[in-house]
Amino acid sequence: MLDLSRVRAITLDLDDTLWPVWPTIHRAEQVLIDWLTAHAPRTAALSADVAHRQAVRAEINARHADRAHDMSFLRLQSIRALLQQAGDPVHLAEPAFEAFFAERQRVVLFEDALPALRFWSQRYPVVALSNGNADVHRVGIGEHFQASVSAQSLGVAKPDLGIFVAGAAAAGVQVHEVLHIGDDAHADCVGALAAGMQVAWLNREGHDWTHGDTRPHLEVRDLHALCASWPDYQR
């Protein structure tokens, strides 16, 4: 059971916790193709082949396995590879990536996200803990976060214990004083439990728990249900 008396800080996943990530990525990829159509049409034509684009990304991921934590680096390298294959100027990779990245920050929050952020940030230091490359300030919710720790900045990704330890340090508390909230059963829950945090699993889709006998302290279908654990929460 969740013990609120122990909570001194909150670490919070971003993608698929505060907003659905794949609609965001798909929009950003379309913006990228539109940009390439205007500036590198041969690469745009090559990129329109989804299977080929995915094959290039898989090859880049395999070649740079040591950078698996850095989504921005892998995306940039994929764009560069496509430009090179198509015979377009490789220096266009950076501005093309910036077009993608700007759209990647235009998320559509779940309806429970802002009420929960406002509630928690008035009571605790809140730290973003993400394997992705969203920027809470560019997204427009930075005011609710004391800090942001990403796999890209730290060099390790969830479920590595290091990112959870770094999250607690950024909040200024001990690891056992943190409540971690996230949607990914393995990356968020298994990792945070191993680090010694309390864990709330945001299971919006109702998935089964398949990670052994040690379970999250609380499982909820939305953030309103989680906030309701606090007696002074008003929806």
C-alpha positions as CSV (number, residue, x, y, z in Angstrom):
1,M,0.0,0.0,0.0
2,L,1.1,3.5,-0.7
3,D,2.3,5.3,2.5
4,L,1.9,9.1,1.9
5,S,3.6,9.9,5.2
6,R,6.9,8.8,3.6
7,V,6.6,10.9,0.4
8,R,8.9,13.9,0.3
9,A,9.2,14.3,-3.5
10,I,7.7,12.9,-6.7
11,T,9.5,11.8,-9.8
12,L,7.3,11.6,-12.9
13,D,7.5,9.9,-16.3
14,L,6.4,12.1,-19.3
15,D,5.5,10.2,-22.5
16,D,2.3,8.2,-22.1
17,T,2.0,9.4,-18.5
18,L,1.2,13.1,-19.2
19,W,0.4,12.8,-22.9
20,P,0.0,10.1,-25.5
21,V,3.4,9.8,-27.2
22,W,2.8,8.1,-30.5
23,P,0.3,10.7,-32.0
24,T,3.0,13.3,-31.1
25,I,5.8,11.3,-32.9
26,H,3.6,10.7,-35.9
27,R,2.8,14.4,-36.3
28,A,6.5,15.3,-35.9
29,E,7.5,12.7,-38.5
30,Q,5.0,14.2,-40.9
31,V,6.4,17.7,-40.2
32,L,9.9,16.3,-41.0
33,I,8.7,14.8,-44.3
34,D,7.1,18.1,-45.2
35,W,10.3,20.0,-44.4
36,L,12.3,17.5,-46.5
37,T,9.8,17.9,-49.4
38,A,10.6,21.6,-49.4
39,H,14.4,21.4,-48.9
40,A,15.5,17.8,-49.9
41,P,12.8,16.3,-52.1
42,R,14.8,13.1,-52.9
43,T,15.2,12.4,-49.2
44,A,11.5,13.1,-48.7
45,A,10.6,10.5,-51.4
46,L,12.9,8.0,-49.7
47,S,11.5,8.8,-46.3
48,A,7.9,8.3,-47.5
49,D,8.7,4.5,-47.7
50,V,7.9,3.6,-44.0
51,A,9.6,0.2,-44.2
52,H,12.8,1.7,-45.6
53,R,12.7,4.5,-43.0
54,Q,12.3,1.9,-40.2
55,A,15.1,-0.2,-41.6
56,V,17.5,2.8,-41.6
57,R,16.5,3.5,-38.0
58,A,17.1,-0.1,-37.0
59,E,20.5,0.0,-38.6
60,I,21.4,3.2,-36.9
61,N,20.2,1.8,-33.5
62,A,22.4,-1.3,-34.0
63,R,25.4,0.7,-35.0
64,H,25.1,3.1,-32.1
65,A,23.9,0.6,-29.4
66,D,26.0,2.6,-26.9
67,R,23.8,5.6,-27.5
68,A,20.4,3.8,-27.1
69,H,19.5,6.2,-24.3
70,D,19.8,9.3,-26.6
71,M,16.7,9.6,-28.8
72,S,17.8,12.9,-30.3
73,F,21.1,11.6,-31.4
74,L,19.6,8.5,-33.0
75,R,16.9,10.6,-34.8
76,L,19.6,13.0,-36.2
77,Q,21.8,10.1,-37.4
78,S,18.8,8.5,-39.1
79,I,18.0,11.8,-40.9
80,R,21.7,12.1,-41.9
81,A,21.8,8.6,-43.3
82,L,18.6,9.2,-45.4
83,L,20.1,12.4,-46.8
84,Q,23.3,10.6,-47.7
85,Q,21.4,7.7,-49.4
86,A,19.3,10.1,-51.4
87,G,22.3,12.2,-52.5
88,D,21.1,15.4,-50.7
89,P,23.4,17.7,-48.7
90,V,24.1,16.1,-45.4
91,H,24.4,19.4,-43.6
92,L,20.6,19.6,-43.9
93,A,20.3,17.0,-41.1
94,E,20.5,19.6,-38.3
95,P,17.7,22.0,-39.5
96,A,15.6,19.0,-40.5
97,F,15.9,17.5,-37.1
98,E,15.0,20.9,-35.5
99,A,11.8,20.9,-37.5
100,F,11.0,17.4,-36.2
101,F,12.0,18.3,-32.6
102,A,9.9,21.5,-32.4
103,E,6.8,19.5,-33.4
104,R,7.8,16.7,-30.9
105,Q,7.3,19.3,-28.1
106,R,3.7,20.1,-29.2
107,V,2.0,17.5,-27.1
108,V,-1.7,17.1,-26.2
109,L,-1.9,16.5,-22.5
110,F,-4.3,14.0,-21.0
111,E,-7.1,15.8,-19.3
112,D,-5.9,14.7,-15.8
113,A,-2.3,15.9,-16.3
114,L,-2.5,19.6,-15.4
115,P,-4.8,19.1,-12.4
116,A,-2.4,16.5,-11.0
117,L,0.7,18.6,-11.7
118,R,-0.8,21.6,-10.0
119,F,-1.7,19.6,-7.0
120,W,1.6,17.8,-6.6
121,S,3.8,20.8,-7.3
122,Q,2.2,22.8,-4.5
123,R,3.2,20.1,-2.1
124,Y,6.4,18.5,-3.2
125,P,9.4,19.0,-5.4
126,V,8.5,17.3,-8.7
127,V,11.2,16.0,-11.0
128,A,10.6,14.7,-14.6
129,L,12.3,11.4,-15.2
130,S,12.2,10.4,-18.8
131,N,13.8,8.1,-21.4
132,G,12.5,10.4,-24.1
133,N,13.5,13.8,-25.4
134,A,10.6,16.0,-24.5
135,D,11.5,19.2,-22.8
136,V,9.0,20.2,-20.1
137,H,9.7,23.9,-20.7
138,R,9.1,23.7,-24.4
139,V,6.0,21.6,-23.8
140,G,4.8,24.4,-21.5
141,I,4.6,22.7,-18.1
142,G,8.0,23.6,-16.8
143,E,6.6,25.7,-13.9
144,H,5.5,22.5,-12.2
145,F,8.9,20.9,-12.1
146,Q,11.8,21.5,-9.9
147,A,14.1,19.7,-12.2
148,S,14.2,17.3,-15.2
149,V,16.4,14.3,-15.5
150,S,16.6,12.6,-18.9
151,A,18.3,9.5,-20.1
152,Q,19.9,11.7,-22.8
153,S,21.5,14.0,-20.2
154,L,22.5,11.3,-17.7
155,G,23.7,8.7,-20.1
156,V,21.6,5.8,-18.7
157,A,17.9,5.0,-19.2
158,K,15.2,3.6,-17.0
159,P,15.1,1.0,-15.5
160,D,18.8,1.6,-14.7
161,L,19.0,2.5,-11.0
162,G,21.2,5.5,-11.7
163,I,18.5,7.5,-13.2
164,F,16.2,7.0,-10.2
165,V,19.1,7.9,-7.8
166,A,19.7,11.1,-9.9
167,G,16.0,11.9,-9.8
168,A,16.0,11.8,-6.0
169,A,19.1,13.9,-5.8
170,A,17.6,16.5,-8.1
171,A,14.6,16.6,-5.7
172,G,16.9,17.0,-2.7
173,V,15.7,13.9,-0.9
174,Q,16.6,10.3,-0.2
175,V,15.5,7.6,-2.7
176,H,13.1,6.0,-0.2
177,E,11.4,9.3,0.2
178,V,10.3,9.5,-3.4
179,L,7.1,8.4,-5.1
180,H,7.7,7.5,-8.7
181,I,4.8,7.6,-11.1
182,G,4.9,6.2,-14.6
183,D,3.1,4.0,-17.2
184,D,5.8,1.6,-18.2
185,A,5.7,-1.5,-16.0
186,H,9.3,-2.5,-16.7
187,A,11.1,0.8,-17.2
188,D,9.2,2.8,-14.5
189,C,7.9,0.3,-12.0
190,V,10.5,-2.4,-11.9
191,G,13.3,0.1,-12.0
192,A,11.9,2.4,-9.3
193,L,11.0,-0.5,-7.0
194,A,14.6,-1.9,-7.3
195,A,15.9,1.6,-6.4
196,G,13.8,1.6,-3.2
197,M,11.1,4.1,-4.2
198,Q,7.4,3.9,-3.7
199,V,5.8,3.4,-7.0
200,A,2.4,4.2,-8.5
201,W,1.7,2.4,-11.8
202,L,-0.4,4.5,-14.2
203,N,-2.1,1.6,-16.1
204,R,-4.4,3.5,-18.4
205,E,-5.0,0.5,-20.7
206,G,-5.6,-2.1,-17.9
207,H,-2.6,-4.3,-18.8
208,D,-1.7,-7.3,-16.6
209,W,1.2,-7.2,-14.3
210,T,3.8,-9.7,-15.6
211,H,6.9,-8.8,-13.7
212,G,6.9,-11.1,-10.7
213,D,5.6,-11.0,-7.2
214,T,6.9,-7.5,-6.2
215,R,4.2,-5.1,-7.4
216,P,3.8,-1.3,-7.4
217,H,2.5,0.2,-4.2
218,L,-0.6,1.4,-6.1
219,E,-2.1,0.8,-9.5
220,V,-4.5,3.4,-11.0
221,R,-6.2,4.0,-14.3
222,D,-5.8,7.8,-14.3
223,L,-4.0,10.5,-12.4
224,H,-7.3,11.7,-10.7
225,A,-7.5,8.3,-9.0
226,L,-3.9,8.6,-7.8
227,C,-4.5,12.2,-6.5
228,A,-7.5,10.9,-4.6
229,S,-5.1,9.1,-2.3
230,W,-4.5,12.5,-0.8
231,P,-7.4,13.5,1.5
232,D,-7.3,17.1,0.4
233,Y,-7.5,16.5,-3.3
234,Q,-10.5,18.0,-5.0
235,R,-11.1,17.1,-8.6
